[in-house]
């Protein structure tokens, strides 16, 4: 074994802690490039005030969105949003996004406010999302974020790493969501607990950016501390175009920076475990209530009645997801007694989906379109099920009460399976 070989997590946290080298299990003081919060910013601000500090140390590093209960469904939420806006104004936070801009992870990706090789710590469990671009993203608690605001740094233990090699290519109708559900079903919802889940292999390059974003997002349901996909020219092109739009200049100007700061794991690094999957062997999968690892092929659930179908969230609310749903729904109607709710992950996704005619197709099929936000994913509003109802969702969690009603059932699937189930009124494949 090459003692000098390092995992992505070891390299990323060495950079973030200012050390030449760190090792698995080591405790390091990390200074992240970005710190994320959303509607919970108001609650974090209360904790921050208790620290006896008046000003955020690095305001330019804060990334704030109003997305979890947006637009505000009750006075309590509206007051919370008002507190967040006051904090943003008082602290001079530049990177804050209002109600309607969209879900934090989608918005920060679109704005290129996180880049390859960087570290982002966020008060949201799905901060693993930024692994799609080769960044170290990890969710932390509210008190930790308050400490980050005050000091700019936080200690972390360098996680063990799991290597997952991907070969082959998805068959038509199969997506990264299906792969993630089966992976979690095979290894368990805690199979990646506090590990760096590091993907590699030519199968990654075969995936669309949409699928790449889905994978590290879903790894939060695997217990992962962070997840990582090696960035390539497709990733660099996406980010450089968005940097040019936000900062000016041409996309080509930003490519060298992105390529230089990208981090790649060493092939002979010491991994806690190694797995290999051929993507061509996967099929559409569904997670049954009330665990994300309670997974079976969609064919085994034929006949399960569906009252509500939901397409959206930071996992599967992007343009490609909406396009996949439209391919299933176009020219047809949602089944009587079943309702379909579609919430684009951002205002940019909504605009593009409107321009391409997808929103019209969805409306023609009988779908409802929601304001870009998290929507009913966490049970706040815009699609909370009734007692005894069954929802099939493109979201990431299905434990009891996740969508606001404890005695309802949530099944998780890809957007295409969700759309097909809405048409049939029961769970089925496209």
N, C-alpha and C positions, 0 to 999 in steps of 0.2 A: 504494500500500500504506500502511495506517495503521501508522506506526512505534510507536504506543502500544498497539496490539492485541497481546494475549498468548495463548499456548497455555495449556492447563491446567497442563502441567508447569512453565512459567515462573511462573505465578501460585502454584502449590503450593509450589515451592521458594523463591520469594520470601518467602512466609509462614513456611516452616520455617527459613529462614536469617535472618529478621529484617530483610530488605531491603525497601525500597519497591518495587523492581523488579529483575528479573534477566533475562538474555538467553541464548538458546541458545548453548552452548559455554562459558559462563562457569563457573568453578570457585567453588563456594560451600560454606561450612561450615554444615551442616544439623543442627539439633537436633530429632530425630524425636519425635513424640508417643508412639510405642510402639516397642519393640524385641522381636522375636520370636525364640525358640529352642525346640527340642523335645528329643528324646533327646540331641542333640548339645550340650546345655547342659554336660554333664560335661567334654567335650573343650574347650569354650570356657573353662570355669573354670580348666583347667590353663594356658591361654594368659594368662588374666586375672592369675593369680598371678605370672606372669613379669614383669608390668608394675610390680610393686612397690606395688600399690594393694590395700588391705584391703577396702574397701567399695564397692559399686556406688553411683554418684553419684545416680541417680534410680531407686531400686528400684520405685517405683510405676508406672514406665513399662514394666517388664519383663512379658512375656507368655510363659509357659512351659507346654508340654504334653508329656506322655509318650504318644506316638502311633505312632512309626515302627516300633518292635519291641515291640508291646504286645498282650497280655501278654508278658512276657519269654520268648523261645523258648530261651534258653540262659543259663548262669551268667554269662557275660560281659555279656549284656544286663541281667540282673538286677542285677549289680554297678554297671553304668552308671546304672540307674534309682536305685539307692541313693545314688549320688554326687549325682545331681540333687536328690533329696529333701533331702540334707544342705545343699546350696547354698541351696535355697529357705528352709530353716529358719534358717540362719545369716544370710542377707541380709534376711530378713523380706519375702519376695516374696509379695504378696497374690494376684496373678493367676496362680496355678499350678494345673494341672489334671491329675488323676491318670489312671492307666491306665483305659481304659474310657469316659472322657468323650468322646473322639473326636479327629478330625483337627484340627490347629491352626487352619486357615483357616475351617473350618466352626464350630468352637467359638467363636473370637473374634468371628465374625459373629453367632452366636446370642446371645452375651453382650454385644454392642454395646460391645466393648472397643477398637474402631476406629470412627471416625465420619467423615462427609463432610468434605472439606477438610483432613483430618489427613494426616500422613506416618508411615508405618510402614516400618522397615527390619528385615529378618529373615534369619536364617541358614537360609533355605529358598528355593529358586529360584522357587517358586510364590507368593511374597509379592505378586506382581502381582495376585493374587486380589482384593485390597481395592478395586480399581478399580470393582467392581460397584456400590459405594456412593458413588463419586466421591472416593475417597481415593488418595493417592500411595503405592503399595506397591512396594518393590523388594527383591530378594534381594541379600545381600552375603555375604562370606566369614566364616569363624569368627573370624579375627584382627580383622576389622573390628568384629564384634559385641563382642569383648573390649574393643576401644578405646571403643566406645559405652558399655559398662558403666562404664568407668573415667572417661571425660570427658563423656559425654552428647552428644557431637557427632561428626560425620564429614563429610569433604569429598566432594562429588559434582560431576560435570560436568552441567550442565543439558542434557538430551537434546534432539536434534532431534525433531520431532513429525510423525507421519503421521495425517492425518485420514481416517476411514472413515465415509462417510455411508450409513446403512441406511434403506431404504424398504420398503414392503410388509409382508407377514406370512407366517410359515412355513405351508406346507401341512401337513395332517394327516400325522403320521408323520415330519416333518422337525424337527430341533432345532438349537439353537445349536452342538452338537457337530459336526453335519454342516457347518454354515456354517464353523466354525473349521478343520475338516480341509480343506475346499475352499480357503479363503483361504490357508492355509499351503501347500497343494499348488500353488496358482497362483503365489504369490510366493516360495516357498522357505522352508526352515526358518530361514534367516538373513535373511529379507526385512525384518524389523523390528529388526535388530541395534542395540542401545543406542538405541532410539527410544521415544518416548512414543506409544503407539498410542491415538488419541483418537477414540472413536465418537460419532456424532451422528445426527440424523434421527428422523423419526417411527417408524421401525422399532424403535428401542430401546424406546419407550414401549409397543409392542405385545407385548413379551416378558414372560414371567413372571420373577420374581426368580431362579428356578432357572436359566433360560437366561442371565440377566445375570451370574450368578456363574460360569458355565461359560466365558464369553468371555474375561475378563481372566486367568483361570487358565490357559487354553490359550495365551494370548499369550506365556507363558514359553517355549513351544516354537517361537515365531516369532522368538525372540531379543530380545524387548522388554525395555527397562529397566523400564517400567511401562505400564499400560494404564488407560483411563478411560472410564466411561460416565456421562453426566450424571444426577445423582440427581433423582428426582421425588417426588411425594407418596406413591407406593407404597413407595419406599425409606424415606422419612421415617416413614411409619406403622409399617413393620416395625421400624425401629430404636428409635423412641420407645416402642413397646410393650415392647421388651426392656430399655430403660433403666429404665422404670417397674418392671418385674419385679425388676431387680437393685438399684436404688437407692431404690425406693419412690415414692409419688405416683402421678399419673395420666399416661397417655401424652401427653395434650394439653399438659402442663407442659413437655415436652421438645421439642415441635415447633418453637417459635421459635428455639431454639438451633441445631437441625439445619439449619433453613432459612437462618439467617443465616450460618453458617460454610461452607455449601456453596460450591464454586468452579465456575464455568462458563467455558469457553474463549470467546474472542472469535471471532466468525464470520470476521472478516477478518484473523486472525493469520497469521503467516508459517509455512506448513507445508512440510516437506521434500517431501511428496507428498500427493496427494488421490485417494481412490478412492470409487466408488459401487457399491453392491450392492442389488439388489432381492431381498428374502428369499423372495419367492414363486417364484423361479426355481430354488431349491436342491432337491436330492434326497438321500436317505441315502447317505453316503459311508463308505469304509473306508480307513484307512491300512495299507498292507502292510508287512511286514518289509523292511528294518530301519530305516526312516526315517519320521518323522511326515509328511514331505511326499511320500511315495510313495503318492499317493492316487488311488483310482478309485471309481466308483459301485459300490454293493454288488452290482448286477446282473452285474457283470463277474467276480465271484468265486464264483458259484454252483458248488457241488460241492467247494469246499475243505473238507476234513475238519477238524472241531473236536473236540479232546479235552477242553478246559477252557474254560468261559465265566465271566468275572468281572465283576461289577457292584459298583462302589464307588469309592473314592478321593475326594480333595478336588475332583476335576473333576466326577464324576457319581455321588455316593453319597447324594444328598439324597432327600427324601420323594417329590418329583415323579418322580425317576428310578426309584425302587422301584415307584411306582404305574404307570409306563409299562411296566415289566417284567411286573408282575402282569396288566396288561390283555392282554398277549401270552400269558402262561403259564396263566392261570386255567382250571381244568378240564382241563388237559393234563399230559403228563409229559415230562420231559427225556429226550432220546434215549438209548437204551442205548449204553454206551461213552463217553458224554459226561457230564461233571460240571459243575454250576453252583454257583458260590460267590457269595453276596451279603453284602457287609459295609457296613452303614449308616455314614454319615460321622460320626455322633455318637450319644450316648445319647438325645438328644432325638428324633432321626430314628427310632431304633429303637423308642422308646416310642410315638411317633405311628403308626408303621407297624404295630405290634402292635395298638394300639387300633382301627385302621381295618381290621384283618383281613388286611393284606398279608403279614405274616410267616406266618400260617397258610396262605395261598394258595401262597406260595413253598415251604413245607415239603411241602404236598400235591403240588406239581409235582416234588418230588425235589431241591430246592435245599438247600444247606448255608448256615447263617447264621453269620457271624463276629462277633467282638467289635468294636465300633466302633473303628477304627484304620486305619492305612495298609495293613495286611495285606500281601499279596504284591506290591504295586505296585513296591517297590524290591528285592524278592527276599529279604526276611528270613525269612518264614515264612507259614503259613496259606494255602498255595496255590502253592507253587513247582512249576513243571512238570517233568516228566521229560525226558530227552534225546530229541529228535526229536518232541516233542509240539507241538501248535498250540493257542495260547490266543487267544481273542477277548475283548477287555477294554474297559471303559469308561474306562480310565485315560488318561494323557496322554503316555506315552513307550513306545517299542517298539524301542529299539536292542538290539543283541545283549547278552544277559545281564541285561537290566533286571529281569526277574523271577527272577533267580538262576541261570539255566541258559543258558549261551552257545549251545549247539546246540539251542535250541528257537526257535519263531517266535511273534511277538506281532502280532496285528492289532488296530487300534483302531477303535471304533465307538460309536454311541449305545447307551444301555441297552436300547432296544427292539430294535435289531438284534442285540445280544448275546443277549437273551432268545430271539429267534426262532431264532438260530443254535444255541442250546442245545437247543431243541425238535427241530430238524431234524437235528442232528448235523453240520451243515455250514453255511457262511456263507450267510445269506439275509436278505431283508428281512421284516418282519412281514407 
